[in-house]
Each structure stands twice: as structure tokens, then as C-alpha cells.
Amino acid sequence: MARLSILYRDRWLAVVDKPAGVAVHGGSGVAGVETLLPLLAAAGLDGYAPAHRLDRETSGCLLVARSEVAAALRRAFVAKAVEKRYLALCQGRLEEAAGRIDAPLLRADPTAADAGRHKVVVDPAGRPAATRYRTVSAWVQAALVELTPETGRTHQLRVHLAHLGHPLAGDRRYGSGPFNRLLGRRYGLTRLFLHAQALYLAHPATGERLAVEAPLGAELQAVLAALGPLRRR
């Protein structure tokens, strides 16, 4: 069983560092996959439940809360009063070092030939979706970027970067097979390189401003080290 690192905890809520490969919610699509609730119980967080989603393949900051503040947190997420920041490794160097991706997202037609690969697509008929990005470091074949989603659509960060032509490293659904194989063979990457680095919010019970960060895991740090020194842009 994986273990959760508790980054912050009080009587109302906690922020845990979710390992990659752990599903936040159970269901028919995650049979045989480790899920979050048993890990919360093992960490002494009985009675806390997820306040938002993270893809199973994504690691990092996950907010969990007790029922007393769950409704207030839902309102905060709807009001976009919770800021989430991610670190991601993507293919190639982005032409603009910083910018905003504004591309509506739509669930793919389940009867389409590529429906098994592309669950979500960019489509003018989709729901509004926007992501801010900033290049942290860039190499010849890849770039480390900080991502701040303005909306919370399914697979938003993965689809937006693929839409730019710079898919996420290790993304088997929306990414590049040759690029993923290169990173696996040369740099040892075996998972999606997407990490929920930080959460910023006003505490729903006290009003205190919370800023919680999750360190990049050893496997992802090793990939960056193998790429070479960080090259600030």
C-alpha cells in the first residue's frame, strides 16, 4: 500500500501529497487500482474526503476535508477562489515563454474511432477552459512549465498542452509515443510528468490564507537531473 505524506492538517481539512497511480475516487474504471480512502484511513484521516479531483496519474497536493467545511469549499472552487499550480514536463520548447491557453473542451464522441484514446477534445462547442503557463526551464527536446488552470475541466492541462503541440511527457492518452519512449529509455520516466505543486486558498473556517506546497517526487527529480542543469529562460 502506498503511503500519504500529510502536508497540512487541522480539525477541518488537510492537504496530502497524493502518489501517482492512486485514484481519488473508486468506480468501475479503476478496478484493481489503489484508491484514496484506505490511504486516508491509514494516515489517520478518517472522516476526511476529497474536496476536488486529481487524475490518477497526477501526483501532488490534494485537499481533503471534513463535512463541516465541505460545502464552503465547494463554493470556493466554483467561485475560483482556490488557486492550483502544477509542474509539468512537455515536449519541445514553447515559442512564447509565458501565455494563456483559451480553448473550450468537449467530451469526445464515444462512438468515434479514436474515442478510446481522446476522451476530451478541443472543440468550439465545448465548455470554456483556460490555462496560464510559464516556462521554468527549457532544453532542446523538452520544457519544464508551471501551469495554473483557470477552470477545472477533465484532463484540461493534458489536452491544452497537446493542443499547443507540446504534449505532456509520459502521457499515453494525449501524448507522443516516440517522445515517451525516448524519455523512458534515456531518462527513466515511467509515469505522467504532471505534479500538483501548490494550493492557495482562504481557510473556510478561520479565513486564514493557506499556501501549501508538495515537493517534486524523487522519480521526477531524477528525470530533470538526467536532462541536465535547469536552463532559465
Phi, psi and omega per residue, in radians:
M1 nan 2.337 3.061
A2 -1.145 2.799 3.109
R3 -2.060 2.491 3.115
L4 -1.657 2.378 2.969
S5 -1.645 2.223 3.134
I6 -1.576 2.054 -3.093
L7 -1.563 -0.513 3.114
Y8 -2.739 2.515 3.107
R9 -2.698 2.414 2.927
D10 -2.529 -2.933 -3.030
R11 -1.275 -0.220 -3.089
W12 -1.885 -0.658 -3.036
L13 -2.632 2.959 3.084
A14 -2.609 2.756 2.994
V15 -2.119 2.174 -3.140
V16 -1.989 2.762 3.068
D17 -1.668 1.713 -3.073
K18 -1.296 2.245 3.062
P19 -1.247 2.619 3.003
A20 -1.090 2.497 3.126
G21 1.675 -0.170 3.125
V22 -1.683 2.217 3.122
A23 -1.450 2.320 3.140
V24 -1.190 -0.685 3.130
H25 -2.155 2.575 3.057
G26 -1.381 3.113 3.128
G27 2.669 3.085 -3.064
S28 -1.155 -0.436 -3.095
G29 -1.444 -0.062 -3.085
V30 -2.150 0.515 3.117
A31 -1.023 2.274 3.135
G32 1.404 0.072 -3.125
V33 -1.790 2.460 3.100
E34 -1.148 2.364 -3.111
T35 -2.035 2.894 -2.930
L36 -1.279 -0.727 -2.968
L37 -0.996 -0.772 3.080
P38 -1.073 -0.563 3.124
L39 -1.241 -0.637 3.068
L40 -1.097 -0.753 3.125
A41 -1.092 -0.747 3.138
A42 -1.132 -0.463 3.136
A43 -1.562 0.096 -3.137
G44 1.407 0.393 -3.111
L45 -1.950 0.718 3.014
D46 -1.044 2.437 3.124
G47 1.561 -0.114 3.061
Y48 -1.733 2.443 -3.138
A49 -2.300 2.691 -3.118
P50 -1.024 2.384 3.113
A51 -1.710 -0.160 3.106
H52 -2.781 -3.063 -3.065
R53 -1.919 2.640 2.847
L54 -2.362 2.406 3.055
D55 -0.979 2.608 -3.129
R56 -0.978 -0.658 -3.072
E57 -1.392 -0.142 -3.088
T58 -1.615 2.422 3.081
S59 -1.814 2.969 2.958
G60 1.957 -2.777 -2.951
C61 -1.061 2.145 3.045
L62 -2.295 2.177 -3.137
L63 -1.515 2.206 3.052
V64 -2.152 2.629 -3.001
A65 -2.607 2.766 3.037
R66 -1.466 2.855 -3.019
S67 -1.092 -0.461 -3.090
E68 -1.055 -0.520 -3.089
V69 -2.029 0.068 -3.064
A70 -1.059 -0.765 -3.116
A71 -1.140 -0.719 3.123
A72 -1.107 -0.666 3.109
L73 -1.197 -0.670 3.090
R74 -1.049 -0.731 3.119
R75 -1.127 -0.676 3.136
A76 -1.121 -0.717 3.112
F77 -1.157 -0.733 3.124
V78 -1.089 -0.676 -3.133
A79 -1.397 0.036 -3.121
K80 1.034 0.635 3.125
A81 -1.637 0.011 3.067
V82 -1.936 2.135 3.137
E83 -1.780 2.298 3.105
K84 -2.072 2.364 3.082
R85 -2.172 2.447 -3.080
Y86 -2.171 2.686 2.926
L87 -1.939 2.372 -3.107
A88 -2.499 2.565 3.000
L89 -1.840 2.198 -3.121
C90 -2.170 2.903 -3.093
Q91 -1.331 2.339 3.044
G92 1.322 -3.110 3.127
R93 -1.865 2.223 3.133
L94 -1.207 2.374 -3.088
E95 -1.041 -0.776 3.070
E96 -1.755 2.278 -3.079
A97 -1.142 -0.460 3.118
A98 -2.561 2.675 3.141
G99 3.093 -2.899 -3.092
R100 -2.384 2.263 3.093
I101 -1.742 2.051 3.140
D102 -2.077 1.679 -3.048
A103 -2.527 1.998 -3.116
P104 -1.129 2.562 -3.055
L105 -2.087 2.478 -3.089
L106 -2.351 2.441 3.015
R107 -1.089 2.327 -3.116
A108 -1.171 2.647 3.058
D109 -1.112 2.066 -3.083
P110 -1.133 -0.253 3.136
T111 -1.640 -0.084 -3.120
A112 -1.216 2.721 -3.072
A113 -1.082 -0.581 -3.088
D114 -1.804 0.327 -3.066
A115 -1.063 -0.556 3.138
G116 -1.210 -0.405 -3.124
R117 -1.678 -0.750 -3.077
H118 -1.906 1.664 -3.116
K119 -1.322 -0.580 -3.131
V120 -2.259 2.448 -3.120
V121 -2.306 2.715 2.983
V122 -1.334 2.198 -3.087
D123 -2.695 2.315 3.133
P124 -0.991 -0.404 -3.140
A125 -1.464 -0.049 -3.079
G126 -1.401 -3.083 3.129
R127 -1.433 2.519 3.139
P128 -0.968 2.435 3.133
A129 -2.637 2.347 -3.117
A130 -2.492 2.491 -3.136
T131 -2.404 2.281 3.004
R132 -1.634 2.530 3.122
Y133 -2.389 2.707 3.076
R134 -2.549 2.236 3.115
T135 -1.305 2.197 3.097
V136 -1.569 -0.772 -3.135
S137 -2.712 2.658 -3.126
A138 -2.454 2.448 3.030
W139 -2.045 -3.018 -3.130
V140 -1.148 -0.758 -3.001
Q141 -1.785 -0.137 -3.033
A142 -2.726 2.853 3.078
A143 -2.412 2.469 3.020
L144 -1.662 2.139 -3.062
V145 -2.199 2.602 2.999
E146 -1.715 2.287 -3.082
L147 -2.088 2.344 3.077
T148 -2.209 1.805 -3.137
P149 -1.299 2.357 3.048
E150 -1.579 -0.319 3.070
T151 -2.268 2.999 -3.058
G152 -2.200 0.968 -3.132
R153 -1.402 2.713 3.106
T154 -1.002 2.242 3.086
H155 1.017 0.416 -3.019
Q156 -0.972 -0.886 -3.060
L157 -1.128 -0.710 -3.117
R158 -1.134 -0.773 -3.101
V159 -1.261 -0.692 -3.141
H160 -1.104 -0.757 3.124
L161 -1.171 -0.698 3.080
A162 -1.088 -0.640 3.128
H163 -1.099 -0.602 3.090
L164 -1.286 -0.223 -3.055
G165 1.587 0.271 -3.123
H166 -2.283 1.197 -3.045
P167 -1.118 2.735 3.131
L168 -1.162 2.473 3.058
A169 -1.140 2.344 3.104
G170 1.405 0.106 -3.113
D171 -1.505 1.866 -3.087
R172 -1.385 -0.318 -3.114
R173 -1.557 -0.858 -3.045
Y174 -1.941 -0.025 -2.996
G175 -1.641 -2.938 -3.124
S176 -1.785 2.113 3.130
G177 -1.028 -0.871 3.141
P178 -1.058 -0.715 3.127
F179 -1.122 -0.765 3.128
N180 -1.100 -0.717 3.134
R181 -1.163 -0.659 3.097
L182 -1.080 -0.804 -3.129
L183 -1.151 -0.633 3.110
G184 -1.187 -0.780 -3.089
R185 -1.255 -0.764 -3.012
R186 -1.593 -0.577 -3.014
Y187 -2.113 0.006 3.021
G188 1.356 0.345 3.140
L189 -1.374 2.169 -3.112
T190 -2.102 0.116 -3.074
R191 -2.538 3.036 3.047
L192 -1.155 2.263 3.124
F193 -1.578 1.342 3.078
L194 -2.496 2.133 -3.014
H195 -2.327 2.165 3.076
A196 -1.328 1.696 -2.953
Q197 -1.358 -0.614 -3.013
A198 -2.697 2.660 3.033
L199 -2.235 2.409 3.094
Y200 -2.296 2.209 -3.122
L201 -2.818 2.816 2.974
A202 -1.509 2.285 -3.123
H203 -1.063 2.227 -3.053
P204 -1.164 -0.344 -3.135
A205 -1.760 -0.628 -3.028
T206 -1.916 -0.312 -3.075
G207 1.421 -0.096 3.139
E208 -1.107 2.468 3.095
R209 -1.396 2.122 3.139
L210 -1.832 2.381 3.026
A211 -2.330 1.948 -3.055
V212 -2.153 2.325 -3.128
E213 -2.149 2.570 3.075
A214 -1.998 2.197 3.141
P215 -1.152 2.619 3.078
L216 -1.145 2.324 -3.103
G217 -1.127 2.788 -3.051
A218 -1.041 -0.681 -3.116
E219 -1.107 -0.741 -3.134
L220 -1.265 -0.644 3.050
Q221 -1.058 -0.664 -3.138
A222 -1.138 -0.641 3.107
V223 -1.123 -0.775 3.125
L224 -1.113 -0.711 3.120
A225 -1.095 -0.657 -3.136
A226 -1.232 -0.518 3.091
L227 -1.196 -0.508 3.129
G228 2.089 3.100 -3.101
P229 -0.974 2.516 3.091
L230 -1.056 2.339 -3.097
R231 -2.001 1.632 -3.080
R232 -1.109 2.467 3.095
R233 -1.781 nan nan
